[in-house]
């Protein structure tokens, strides 16, 4: 809407990402306590991983040739980045994903509000739209719809965790992928896309992939909850109080003892 307007030398669109990172950081400090995360590691993780993931978006754009600074791609590939961070900080993989899932929804929701000011992620011309200076037309504000749905996803994840006394055993990120992927797949039908493959937008493929990955993730967690003997048999793999680096060391130590 106002793509060239700047505040303190920074565009409103960029301020959206700055405010989103601040919101995620503040939320992470509070939510980490609920999940009984180590405070120092949780804070450092929030400071380190959010910019790292955000900074990786343009690089991931080269995968499909579309480029851009979009959250859809990273939602699918984030587990690899997060696991690397878990190794570096010796944090448990499952609990860490419970920790970052609502923050991911907050980041996407807050940042997407400001897409209105950049004129990006636009919808189709509509009588109920908002003026877009790039297209010189009133366009449906799908950005705001997606922002609201992302914040509702955050609310659901936190509500679900609270209902279970924050003992969610790694399911939160699966819920995020499932709900984010499902809603974004739908919202793509309202977006004025330019990149299509077989009549489906590029980002719709990523969104549907996130939805499928989330469904698989959730079903795996439910399977583990229904088969405690399997979890007990592979206790080292599923322990939530062990960081990933420590887990590997323990595995190697046990292997050496049995050889």
C-alpha angles and dihedrals in degrees: 000000000000102000096163099044113111134196116199088349094305127104119245089242091058090046087059091062092043092052090044092055091048091049091050092049094051092045091048092054091054098038094047089064091054091054091044093240119166101268098221094047093045092052093045090047091053091048094046107037104042095059090039093054093042091048091052094059097085090048091053088051089074090065093075097020093240097105121191137121102278133156095209095078096045094052088069097042099038095093090069093052092044093049090053089051090048089055093049094048096032093237126154111260100218098045091044090057090049085053099051101037099084090039090057089054091049092050092051094043098049095041093048093058088067093053084085089068093049094046091230130128085034130179131223124287109284139171086228093050137114122248113265114200093200095055096030090225143093108266131190108261097234087153091069092045090053092045091054093046091051092052089049089053088054090050092051094049092050092044091051092048093047091049088058094044089255091294097127100140099218099313098116098082090047088055090049094050092046097048096036092047093047096048095042091050088057095043090054089071088064095046123096096234126182101191115072135166116191090346092304123107119248093240091050089065090054091045093051090046089054089050092052093044090050092050091051091045093052093047091051090053091048090049091053091048091052094047107051091162091062090049092048091049090054095035096147092056096051104035109127096199094063124086118228095248091049090046091056092047091050091049092051091046092052091046092053091049093054097045 
